[in-house]
């Protein structure tokens, strides 16, 4: 077997791409110019400074205290400008709408700061902190910006639970920021890019003008900042990197560990949606309900206590604040078995090789479509299949527990 590096998961995808940039024949500056000019879709015109990039520094998973840990920061030097341009990338192995959380639920909701819109908001606040920092002392956001985000969602804020303005006190990180010029006046120097598993930019959807799931960018005055910010916001997808950037084998291998397709399948909801009415658990035998209990325990181990809720006809698993998995006993009697349901917006046919059927509306009331997989009859086999799928889900939502709350760095 040849020597080499194998990258896995979301962080592996980012690391593989950066490693290839650094080793490329044309150098990292050329690779980054190509990426930012061709692969990234900007909400406004492509920034003109990109053509002048002469040197690039990559800051990967830099711990920014209460502002979170950006997946990738590109520090782009251009001549003759003295201060570099800075691009923050936030990568997700799911679609934007599958990662995004409701702004109405506030930043106090479990997983909000790990959602794509929540992370973009934290980077927006970091940008304001960097723009007023002189390079020494505490790196902290403007007090009036903090107060704007501390207001309740009903009052235009996000109900930030932090007890004081968000800050970064790590002197080792301060040193890195100083060395690479990642601070100082000029908000126009800072850019945000969402890297998601989508077919098109999130800002191209018809819900863009709604504050429901969009990143809530605020001015220190508390007014909406999207109008002034959007020109510095971009999006990139896995297909765009493949088609417009020509990545190498290490990156492709890393992506293949998580995705079978570079874009989610076409909207399956366009097909006929069936309906499934669940049966009460009391109708099923001991073996079937024993399997359901073991599946619930498996999900609890992976996603934490309180993530599983048992109802009359199915068990629901919440991941990042939303029900994304269901365990459903089905066809009581001699042929009874258990179905594993994955929320349709997860598009499992694009990343999971098991033969899911659907979409199907599950249960009663405010029903959501799920793709369904019949688990094997034998308990051990059923747990193996379910465990594989749940582990894939954990990898895709691996930042679930990376919460950024009020407190010390």
C-alpha positions as a LaTeX table, in Angstrom:
\begin{tabular}{lrrr}
\hline
Residue & $x$ (\AA) & $y$ (\AA) & $z$ (\AA) \\
\hline
Unk1 & 0.00 & 0.00 & 0.00 \\
Unk2 & 1.37 & 3.43 & $-0.94$ \\
Unk3 & 2.13 & 6.09 & 1.64 \\
Unk4 & $-0.42$ & 8.86 & 1.89 \\
Unk5 & $-3.00$ & 10.74 & 3.96 \\
Unk6 & $-6.66$ & 9.79 & 4.14 \\
Unk7 & $-9.03$ & 12.60 & 5.13 \\
Unk8 & $-12.48$ & 11.86 & 6.56 \\
Unk9 & $-15.60$ & 13.88 & 7.28 \\
Unk10 & $-16.34$ & 17.58 & 7.14 \\
Unk11 & $-12.99$ & 18.66 & 8.57 \\
Unk12 & $-11.23$ & 16.18 & 6.34 \\
Unk13 & $-12.84$ & 17.69 & 3.24 \\
Unk14 & $-11.60$ & 21.18 & 4.20 \\
Unk15 & $-8.14$ & 19.94 & 5.16 \\
Unk16 & $-7.73$ & 17.92 & 1.95 \\
Unk17 & $-8.60$ & 20.91 & $-0.22$ \\
Unk18 & $-6.20$ & 23.23 & 1.62 \\
Unk19 & $-3.42$ & 20.64 & 1.48 \\
Unk20 & $-3.84$ & 20.36 & $-2.29$ \\
Unk21 & $-3.80$ & 24.14 & $-2.65$ \\
Unk22 & $-0.54$ & 24.38 & $-0.75$ \\
Unk23 & 1.11 & 21.70 & $-2.90$ \\
Unk24 & $-0.29$ & 22.82 & $-6.27$ \\
Unk25 & 2.00 & 23.66 & $-9.18$ \\
Unk26 & 0.60 & 27.19 & $-9.50$ \\
Unk27 & 0.82 & 27.87 & $-5.78$ \\
Unk28 & $-1.96$ & 28.59 & $-3.29$ \\
Unk29 & $-2.56$ & 32.15 & $-4.54$ \\
Unk30 & $-3.56$ & 30.93 & $-7.99$ \\
Unk31 & $-5.74$ & 28.18 & $-6.54$ \\
Unk32 & $-7.56$ & 30.61 & $-4.28$ \\
Unk33 & $-8.06$ & 33.14 & $-7.09$ \\
Unk34 & $-9.67$ & 30.41 & $-9.18$ \\
Unk35 & $-11.87$ & 29.29 & $-6.31$ \\
Unk36 & $-13.10$ & 32.78 & $-5.40$ \\
Unk37 & $-13.59$ & 33.93 & $-8.99$ \\
Unk38 & $-15.11$ & 30.84 & $-10.58$ \\
Unk39 & $-16.47$ & 28.43 & $-7.96$ \\
Unk40 & $-17.89$ & 30.82 & $-5.36$ \\
Unk41 & $-21.24$ & 32.38 & $-6.26$ \\
Unk42 & $-21.34$ & 35.89 & $-4.81$ \\
Unk43 & $-24.59$ & 37.59 & $-3.87$ \\
Unk44 & $-23.29$ & 40.71 & $-5.61$ \\
Unk45 & $-20.58$ & 41.22 & $-8.22$ \\
Unk46 & $-17.40$ & 39.18 & $-7.88$ \\
Unk47 & $-15.08$ & 41.31 & $-5.71$ \\
Unk48 & $-12.47$ & 43.00 & $-7.90$ \\
Unk49 & $-9.61$ & 42.53 & $-5.41$ \\
Unk50 & $-9.61$ & 38.76 & $-5.98$ \\
Unk51 & $-7.72$ & 39.15 & $-9.27$ \\
Unk52 & $-4.86$ & 40.84 & $-7.38$ \\
Unk53 & $-4.24$ & 38.11 & $-4.76$ \\
Unk54 & $-0.50$ & 37.54 & $-4.48$ \\
Unk55 & $-0.20$ & 35.59 & $-1.22$ \\
Unk56 & $-2.57$ & 33.53 & 0.92 \\
Unk57 & $-2.49$ & 32.28 & 4.49 \\
Unk58 & $-4.86$ & 29.52 & 5.59 \\
Unk59 & $-6.14$ & 29.55 & 9.17 \\
Unk60 & $-7.97$ & 26.28 & 9.84 \\
Unk61 & $-10.35$ & 25.68 & 12.77 \\
Unk62 & $-8.97$ & 28.69 & 14.62 \\
Unk63 & $-10.52$ & 28.87 & 18.08 \\
Unk64 & $-12.16$ & 32.30 & 18.25 \\
Unk65 & $-13.57$ & 32.02 & 21.77 \\
Unk66 & $-17.20$ & 33.10 & 22.01 \\
Unk67 & $-17.28$ & 33.80 & 18.28 \\
Unk68 & $-16.90$ & 30.08 & 17.47 \\
Unk69 & $-14.38$ & 28.16 & 15.39 \\
Unk70 & $-14.43$ & 29.10 & 11.68 \\
Unk71 & $-13.84$ & 26.08 & 9.44 \\
Unk72 & $-11.45$ & 28.04 & 7.25 \\
Unk73 & $-10.16$ & 31.60 & 7.11 \\
Unk74 & $-8.43$ & 32.79 & 3.94 \\
Unk75 & $-6.12$ & 35.74 & 4.54 \\
Unk76 & $-5.61$ & 37.15 & 1.05 \\
Unk77 & $-2.81$ & 39.67 & 0.47 \\
Unk78 & $-2.98$ & 41.92 & $-2.55$ \\
Unk79 & $-0.49$ & 44.45 & $-3.88$ \\
Unk80 & $-0.22$ & 47.31 & $-3.20$ \\
Unk81 & $-2.83$ & 47.12 & $-0.42$ \\
Unk82 & $-1.25$ & 47.02 & 3.03 \\
Unk83 & $-4.14$ & 45.23 & 4.76 \\
Unk84 & $-5.29$ & 41.79 & 3.55 \\
Unk85 & $-8.80$ & 40.77 & 2.62 \\
Unk86 & $-10.29$ & 38.06 & 4.83 \\
Unk87 & $-12.77$ & 35.35 & 3.79 \\
Unk88 & $-14.50$ & 33.14 & 6.38 \\
Unk89 & $-15.77$ & 29.76 & 5.11 \\
Unk90 & $-18.41$ & 27.74 & 6.96 \\
Unk91 & $-18.74$ & 24.19 & 5.61 \\
Unk92 & $-21.74$ & 21.86 & 5.99 \\
Unk93 & $-22.30$ & 18.39 & 4.57 \\
Unk94 & $-26.04$ & 19.02 & 4.45 \\
Unk95 & $-28.23$ & 21.51 & 2.61 \\
Unk96 & $-28.48$ & 25.05 & 3.95 \\
Unk97 & $-32.13$ & 24.61 & 4.92 \\
Unk98 & $-31.36$ & 21.36 & 6.69 \\
Unk99 & $-28.68$ & 22.99 & 8.84 \\
Unk100 & $-30.44$ & 26.32 & 9.41 \\
Unk101 & $-32.46$ & 26.84 & 12.59 \\
Unk102 & $-35.38$ & 29.16 & 13.19 \\
Unk103 & $-34.42$ & 32.64 & 14.30 \\
Unk104 & $-37.64$ & 32.79 & 16.29 \\
Unk105 & $-36.22$ & 30.18 & 18.66 \\
Unk106 & $-33.33$ & 32.49 & 19.70 \\
Unk107 & $-29.62$ & 31.77 & 20.16 \\
Unk108 & $-30.42$ & 29.98 & 23.41 \\
Unk109 & $-31.85$ & 27.02 & 21.48 \\
Unk110 & $-29.68$ & 23.90 & 21.58 \\
Unk111 & $-27.57$ & 23.71 & 18.42 \\
Unk112 & $-28.39$ & 27.21 & 17.13 \\
Unk113 & $-24.78$ & 28.40 & 17.23 \\
Unk114 & $-23.78$ & 25.31 & 15.25 \\
Unk115 & $-26.40$ & 25.87 & 12.55 \\
Unk116 & $-25.28$ & 27.48 & 9.31 \\
Unk117 & $-27.21$ & 30.70 & 9.90 \\
Unk118 & $-26.10$ & 30.80 & 13.54 \\
Unk119 & $-22.44$ & 30.39 & 12.59 \\
Unk120 & $-22.64$ & 33.10 & 9.93 \\
Unk121 & $-24.13$ & 35.44 & 12.53 \\
Unk122 & $-21.26$ & 34.76 & 14.95 \\
Unk123 & $-18.73$ & 35.47 & 12.18 \\
Unk124 & $-20.58$ & 38.70 & 11.36 \\
Unk125 & $-20.19$ & 39.76 & 14.98 \\
Unk126 & $-16.54$ & 38.70 & 14.90 \\
Unk127 & $-16.00$ & 40.92 & 11.86 \\
Unk128 & $-17.29$ & 43.92 & 13.81 \\
Unk129 & $-15.02$ & 43.01 & 16.73 \\
Unk130 & $-11.97$ & 42.75 & 14.44 \\
Unk131 & $-12.77$ & 46.05 & 12.76 \\
Unk132 & $-12.47$ & 47.98 & 16.04 \\
Unk133 & $-9.58$ & 46.00 & 17.57 \\
Unk134 & $-6.18$ & 47.69 & 17.67 \\
Unk135 & $-4.21$ & 44.44 & 17.99 \\
Unk136 & $-3.69$ & 44.57 & 21.75 \\
Unk137 & $-5.91$ & 43.84 & 24.71 \\
Unk138 & $-9.22$ & 42.09 & 24.62 \\
Unk139 & $-10.92$ & 41.35 & 21.30 \\
Unk140 & $-14.58$ & 42.16 & 21.95 \\
Unk141 & $-17.61$ & 43.08 & 19.86 \\
Unk142 & $-19.13$ & 46.58 & 20.09 \\
Unk143 & $-21.38$ & 46.89 & 23.12 \\
Unk144 & $-24.28$ & 48.26 & 21.08 \\
Unk145 & $-24.06$ & 45.32 & 18.64 \\
Unk146 & $-24.22$ & 42.93 & 21.59 \\
Unk147 & $-27.27$ & 44.73 & 22.92 \\
Unk148 & $-28.93$ & 44.46 & 19.50 \\
Unk149 & $-28.47$ & 40.68 & 19.51 \\
Unk150 & $-29.48$ & 40.37 & 23.15 \\
Unk151 & $-32.98$ & 41.65 & 22.35 \\
Unk152 & $-35.67$ & 39.02 & 21.95 \\
Unk153 & $-36.50$ & 37.74 & 18.44 \\
Unk154 & $-39.83$ & 39.52 & 18.76 \\
Unk155 & $-37.93$ & 42.80 & 19.19 \\
Unk156 & $-35.63$ & 42.18 & 16.22 \\
Unk157 & $-32.75$ & 40.50 & 18.06 \\
Unk158 & $-31.79$ & 36.87 & 18.64 \\
Unk159 & $-32.11$ & 36.54 & 22.41 \\
Unk160 & $-28.37$ & 36.01 & 22.91 \\
Unk161 & $-27.93$ & 34.34 & 26.33 \\
Unk162 & $-24.35$ & 35.65 & 26.73 \\
Unk163 & $-24.10$ & 37.82 & 29.84 \\
Unk164 & $-21.69$ & 40.32 & 28.26 \\
Unk165 & $-20.44$ & 41.23 & 24.77 \\
Unk166 & $-18.87$ & 38.27 & 22.98 \\
Unk167 & $-15.10$ & 38.22 & 23.17 \\
Unk168 & $-11.84$ & 36.38 & 22.57 \\
Unk169 & $-9.21$ & 36.43 & 25.32 \\
Unk170 & $-6.71$ & 33.85 & 24.03 \\
Unk171 & $-3.38$ & 35.63 & 23.66 \\
Unk172 & $-2.00$ & 32.91 & 21.37 \\
Unk173 & $-4.82$ & 33.55 & 18.91 \\
Unk174 & $-4.37$ & 37.31 & 19.29 \\
Unk175 & $-0.77$ & 36.82 & 18.19 \\
Unk176 & $-1.82$ & 34.92 & 15.07 \\
Unk177 & $-4.35$ & 37.59 & 14.15 \\
Unk178 & $-1.72$ & 40.31 & 14.55 \\
Unk179 & 0.93 & 38.42 & 12.58 \\
Unk180 & $-1.40$ & 37.95 & 9.61 \\
Unk181 & $-3.17$ & 41.32 & 9.74 \\
Unk182 & $-6.60$ & 39.90 & 10.52 \\
Unk183 & $-7.89$ & 42.99 & 12.29 \\
Unk184 & $-8.40$ & 46.71 & 11.84 \\
Unk185 & $-10.84$ & 49.15 & 10.26 \\
Unk186 & $-12.72$ & 48.57 & 7.04 \\
Unk187 & $-15.68$ & 46.18 & 7.21 \\
Unk188 & $-15.43$ & 45.86 & 3.40 \\
Unk189 & $-12.28$ & 43.77 & 3.89 \\
Unk190 & $-14.21$ & 40.89 & 5.47 \\
Unk191 & $-16.29$ & 38.34 & 3.55 \\
Unk192 & $-18.45$ & 35.31 & 4.45 \\
Unk193 & $-18.95$ & 32.16 & 2.35 \\
Unk194 & $-21.38$ & 29.32 & 3.13 \\
Unk195 & $-20.18$ & 25.97 & 1.76 \\
Unk196 & $-23.18$ & 23.62 & 1.65 \\
Unk197 & $-24.56$ & 20.56 & $-0.14$ \\
Unk198 & $-27.00$ & 22.44 & $-2.36$ \\
Unk199 & $-27.79$ & 22.91 & $-6.03$ \\
Unk200 & $-27.87$ & 26.70 & $-5.85$ \\
Unk201 & $-27.01$ & 29.57 & $-3.48$ \\
Unk202 & $-29.14$ & 29.91 & $-0.38$ \\
Unk203 & $-29.65$ & 33.61 & $-1.13$ \\
Unk204 & $-31.30$ & 32.74 & $-4.45$ \\
Unk205 & $-34.35$ & 31.16 & $-2.84$ \\
Unk206 & $-37.71$ & 32.84 & $-2.57$ \\
Unk207 & $-37.42$ & 32.94 & 1.23 \\
Unk208 & $-34.33$ & 35.17 & 1.09 \\
Unk209 & $-36.30$ & 38.26 & 2.18 \\
Unk210 & $-37.66$ & 36.42 & 5.20 \\
Unk211 & $-35.85$ & 36.50 & 8.54 \\
Unk212 & $-37.15$ & 33.00 & 9.34 \\
Unk213 & $-33.99$ & 31.01 & 8.47 \\
Unk214 & $-31.62$ & 33.56 & 6.95 \\
Unk215 & $-28.56$ & 34.69 & 8.91 \\
Unk216 & $-29.76$ & 37.68 & 10.89 \\
Unk217 & $-27.09$ & 40.29 & 10.25 \\
Unk218 & $-27.66$ & 43.38 & 12.40 \\
Unk219 & $-26.12$ & 46.83 & 12.51 \\
Unk220 & $-24.90$ & 48.12 & 15.91 \\
Unk221 & $-28.00$ & 50.32 & 15.76 \\
Unk222 & $-30.14$ & 47.18 & 15.69 \\
Unk223 & $-31.28$ & 47.72 & 12.09 \\
Unk224 & $-31.12$ & 44.93 & 9.52 \\
Unk225 & $-27.67$ & 44.84 & 7.88 \\
Unk226 & $-28.38$ & 42.40 & 5.02 \\
Unk227 & $-28.64$ & 45.14 & 2.41 \\
Unk228 & $-25.15$ & 46.44 & 3.15 \\
Unk229 & $-23.65$ & 43.03 & 3.90 \\
Unk230 & $-24.90$ & 40.87 & 1.03 \\
Unk231 & $-22.29$ & 42.06 & $-1.49$ \\
Unk232 & $-19.67$ & 40.39 & 0.72 \\
Unk233 & $-21.62$ & 37.14 & 1.12 \\
Unk234 & $-21.01$ & 34.12 & $-1.09$ \\
Unk235 & $-21.94$ & 30.48 & $-1.46$ \\
Unk236 & $-20.14$ & 27.45 & $-2.83$ \\
Unk237 & $-21.34$ & 23.89 & $-3.40$ \\
Unk238 & $-19.53$ & 20.61 & $-3.83$ \\
Unk239 & $-20.49$ & 20.44 & $-7.50$ \\
Unk240 & $-19.11$ & 23.95 & $-8.08$ \\
Unk241 & $-15.76$ & 22.95 & $-6.59$ \\
Unk242 & $-15.65$ & 19.88 & $-8.81$ \\
Unk243 & $-16.65$ & 21.67 & $-12.03$ \\
Unk244 & $-15.01$ & 25.07 & $-11.60$ \\
Unk245 & $-11.98$ & 24.32 & $-9.46$ \\
Unk246 & $-10.73$ & 20.85 & $-10.57$ \\
Unk247 & $-9.69$ & 19.52 & $-7.14$ \\
Unk248 & $-7.25$ & 16.64 & $-6.76$ \\
Unk249 & $-7.71$ & 13.00 & $-5.69$ \\
Unk250 & $-7.24$ & 13.61 & $-1.95$ \\
Unk251 & $-10.16$ & 16.04 & $-1.83$ \\
Unk252 & $-12.35$ & 13.77 & $-3.98$ \\
Unk253 & $-11.59$ & 10.82 & $-1.72$ \\
Unk254 & $-12.50$ & 12.86 & 1.37 \\
Unk255 & $-15.83$ & 13.93 & $-0.16$ \\
Unk256 & $-16.58$ & 10.32 & $-1.12$ \\
Unk257 & $-16.40$ & 9.29 & 2.55 \\
Unk258 & $-19.48$ & 11.43 & 3.21 \\
Unk259 & $-21.40$ & 11.93 & $-0.04$ \\
Unk260 & $-22.33$ & 9.60 & $-2.88$ \\
Unk261 & $-23.49$ & 12.55 & $-4.99$ \\
Unk262 & $-22.12$ & 16.09 & $-5.25$ \\
Unk263 & $-25.61$ & 17.59 & $-5.22$ \\
Unk264 & $-28.78$ & 16.41 & $-3.49$ \\
Unk265 & $-31.24$ & 14.51 & $-5.69$ \\
Unk266 & $-33.97$ & 16.44 & $-7.47$ \\
Unk267 & $-36.84$ & 17.28 & $-5.19$ \\
Unk268 & $-38.46$ & 13.93 & $-4.47$ \\
Unk269 & $-41.49$ & 15.78 & $-3.18$ \\
Unk270 & $-42.46$ & 16.24 & $-6.81$ \\
Unk271 & $-43.32$ & 12.54 & $-6.87$ \\
Unk272 & $-46.52$ & 11.22 & $-5.36$ \\
Unk273 & $-46.29$ & 11.48 & $-1.58$ \\
Unk274 & $-47.78$ & 8.51 & 0.24 \\
Unk275 & $-49.21$ & 8.55 & 3.72 \\
Unk276 & $-48.50$ & 6.21 & 6.63 \\
Unk277 & $-50.72$ & 6.08 & 9.71 \\
Unk278 & $-48.84$ & 4.55 & 12.61 \\
Unk279 & $-50.26$ & 1.91 & 14.95 \\
Unk280 & $-50.22$ & 2.11 & 18.74 \\
Unk281 & $-47.16$ & 0.45 & 20.30 \\
Unk282 & $-49.45$ & $-1.83$ & 22.33 \\
Unk283 & $-50.33$ & $-3.77$ & 19.18 \\
Unk284 & $-46.77$ & $-5.04$ & 18.72 \\
Unk285 & $-44.95$ & $-7.99$ & 20.21 \\
Unk286 & $-42.17$ & $-8.06$ & 22.77 \\
Unk287 & $-39.39$ & $-8.65$ & 20.23 \\
Unk288 & $-40.41$ & $-5.70$ & 18.05 \\
Unk289 & $-40.71$ & $-3.32$ & 20.98 \\
Unk290 & $-37.40$ & $-4.61$ & 22.34 \\
Unk291 & $-35.77$ & $-3.62$ & 19.04 \\
Unk292 & $-37.38$ & $-0.17$ & 19.21 \\
Unk293 & $-35.99$ & 0.27 & 22.73 \\
Unk294 & $-32.50$ & $-0.69$ & 21.59 \\
Unk295 & $-32.72$ & 1.72 & 18.64 \\
Unk296 & $-33.77$ & 4.48 & 21.05 \\
Unk297 & $-30.79$ & 3.70 & 23.29 \\
Unk298 & $-28.45$ & 3.75 & 20.29 \\
Unk299 & $-29.74$ & 7.17 & 19.22 \\
Unk300 & $-29.47$ & 8.51 & 22.78 \\
Unk301 & $-25.84$ & 7.43 & 22.97 \\
Unk302 & $-25.02$ & 9.28 & 19.75 \\
Unk303 & $-27.15$ & 12.41 & 20.13 \\
Unk304 & $-27.52$ & 12.79 & 23.86 \\
Unk305 & $-30.15$ & 12.23 & 26.50 \\
Unk306 & $-33.38$ & 13.96 & 25.72 \\
Unk307 & $-32.91$ & 13.59 & 21.96 \\
Unk308 & $-35.39$ & 10.68 & 21.78 \\
Unk309 & $-39.12$ & 11.06 & 22.38 \\
Unk310 & $-41.51$ & 8.11 & 22.27 \\
Unk311 & $-45.05$ & 8.77 & 21.11 \\
Unk312 & $-48.00$ & 6.38 & 20.60 \\
Unk313 & $-46.93$ & 5.07 & 17.21 \\
Unk314 & $-43.29$ & 6.08 & 16.66 \\
Unk315 & $-40.14$ & 7.27 & 18.36 \\
Unk316 & $-38.64$ & 10.57 & 17.20 \\
Unk317 & $-34.98$ & 11.59 & 17.34 \\
Unk318 & $-34.12$ & 15.28 & 17.48 \\
Unk319 & $-30.80$ & 16.39 & 16.03 \\
Unk320 & $-29.85$ & 20.08 & 16.20 \\
Unk321 & $-33.31$ & 21.00 & 17.41 \\
Unk322 & $-35.31$ & 19.21 & 14.71 \\
Unk323 & $-36.85$ & 15.74 & 14.35 \\
Unk324 & $-34.75$ & 14.06 & 11.67 \\
Unk325 & $-35.15$ & 10.33 & 12.47 \\
Unk326 & $-38.10$ & 8.11 & 13.34 \\
Unk327 & $-38.35$ & 4.48 & 14.47 \\
Unk328 & $-41.74$ & 3.09 & 13.47 \\
Unk329 & $-43.06$ & $-0.41$ & 14.31 \\
Unk330 & $-45.18$ & $-1.54$ & 11.38 \\
Unk331 & $-47.71$ & $-4.21$ & 10.34 \\
Unk332 & $-48.53$ & $-5.75$ & 13.76 \\
Unk333 & $-48.84$ & $-9.51$ & 13.76 \\
Unk334 & $-46.86$ & $-12.26$ & 12.08 \\
Unk335 & $-45.05$ & $-9.93$ & 9.66 \\
Unk336 & $-44.40$ & $-7.01$ & 12.00 \\
Unk337 & $-41.10$ & $-5.17$ & 11.61 \\
Unk338 & $-39.51$ & $-1.78$ & 12.27 \\
Unk339 & $-39.08$ & 1.06 & 9.80 \\
Unk340 & $-36.32$ & 3.64 & 10.09 \\
Unk341 & $-37.41$ & 7.02 & 8.76 \\
Unk342 & $-35.13$ & 9.87 & 7.68 \\
Unk343 & $-36.54$ & 13.34 & 7.17 \\
Unk344 & $-37.05$ & 13.92 & 3.45 \\
Unk345 & $-35.10$ & 17.19 & 3.39 \\
Unk346 & $-31.99$ & 15.23 & 4.37 \\
Unk347 & $-32.13$ & 13.70 & 0.86 \\
Unk348 & $-30.66$ & 10.35 & 2.02 \\
Unk349 & $-30.48$ & 9.02 & $-1.53$ \\
Unk350 & $-27.57$ & 11.39 & $-2.08$ \\
Unk351 & $-25.38$ & 10.27 & 0.81 \\
Unk352 & $-26.70$ & 6.96 & 2.11 \\
Unk353 & $-26.50$ & 3.81 & $-0.01$ \\
Unk354 & $-29.40$ & 1.99 & 1.66 \\
Unk355 & $-32.61$ & 1.62 & $-0.35$ \\
Unk356 & $-34.93$ & 4.19 & 1.21 \\
Unk357 & $-38.48$ & 4.47 & $-0.16$ \\
Unk358 & $-40.67$ & 7.52 & $-0.22$ \\
Unk359 & $-41.23$ & 10.27 & 0.58 \\
Unk360 & $-44.01$ & 9.33 & 2.98 \\
Unk361 & $-46.04$ & 11.43 & 5.39 \\
Unk362 & $-45.75$ & 9.79 & 8.81 \\
Unk363 & $-48.29$ & 9.87 & 11.64 \\
Unk364 & $-51.09$ & 12.36 & 12.18 \\
Unk365 & $-51.41$ & 16.07 & 12.82 \\
Unk366 & $-48.71$ & 18.32 & 11.35 \\
Unk367 & $-47.01$ & 15.55 & 9.40 \\
Unk368 & $-43.64$ & 15.79 & 7.67 \\
Unk369 & $-42.37$ & 13.62 & 4.80 \\
Unk370 & $-39.80$ & 10.95 & 5.61 \\
Unk371 & $-37.91$ & 8.39 & 3.55 \\
Unk372 & $-38.40$ & 4.91 & 5.00 \\
Unk373 & $-36.12$ & 1.88 & 5.25 \\
Unk374 & $-37.33$ & $-1.53$ & 6.42 \\
Unk375 & $-34.79$ & $-2.79$ & 8.95 \\
Unk376 & $-33.70$ & $-6.47$ & 8.94 \\
Unk377 & $-35.75$ & $-8.87$ & 11.03 \\
Unk378 & $-32.82$ & $-10.04$ & 13.18 \\
Unk379 & $-32.07$ & $-7.60$ & 16.00 \\
Unk380 & $-28.29$ & $-7.70$ & 15.53 \\
Unk381 & $-28.58$ & $-7.00$ & 11.80 \\
Unk382 & $-31.13$ & $-4.23$ & 12.37 \\
Unk383 & $-28.87$ & $-2.51$ & 14.90 \\
Unk384 & $-25.91$ & $-2.77$ & 12.51 \\
Unk385 & $-27.80$ & $-1.06$ & 9.70 \\
Unk386 & $-29.34$ & 1.57 & 11.98 \\
Unk387 & $-26.00$ & 2.19 & 13.67 \\
Unk388 & $-24.32$ & 2.85 & 10.33 \\
Unk389 & $-27.01$ & 5.34 & 9.30 \\
Unk390 & $-27.05$ & 7.13 & 12.65 \\
Unk391 & $-23.24$ & 7.34 & 12.62 \\
Unk392 & $-23.37$ & 8.94 & 9.18 \\
Unk393 & $-25.88$ & 11.43 & 10.54 \\
Unk394 & $-23.65$ & 12.19 & 13.51 \\
Unk395 & $-20.78$ & 12.88 & 11.12 \\
Unk396 & $-22.96$ & 15.21 & 9.07 \\
Unk397 & $-24.05$ & 17.08 & 12.20 \\
Unk398 & $-20.80$ & 16.64 & 14.11 \\
Unk399 & $-20.81$ & 20.23 & 15.37 \\
Unk400 & $-24.07$ & 19.70 & 17.23 \\
Unk401 & $-22.44$ & 19.94 & 20.65 \\
Unk402 & $-19.99$ & 22.73 & 19.74 \\
Unk403 & $-22.09$ & 25.37 & 21.44 \\
Unk404 & $-20.79$ & 28.90 & 21.93 \\
Unk405 & $-22.48$ & 30.36 & 24.97 \\
Unk406 & $-21.79$ & 33.17 & 27.39 \\
Unk407 & $-18.81$ & 32.32 & 29.55 \\
Unk408 & $-15.06$ & 32.35 & 29.52 \\
Unk409 & $-12.87$ & 31.33 & 26.59 \\
\hline
\end{tabular}
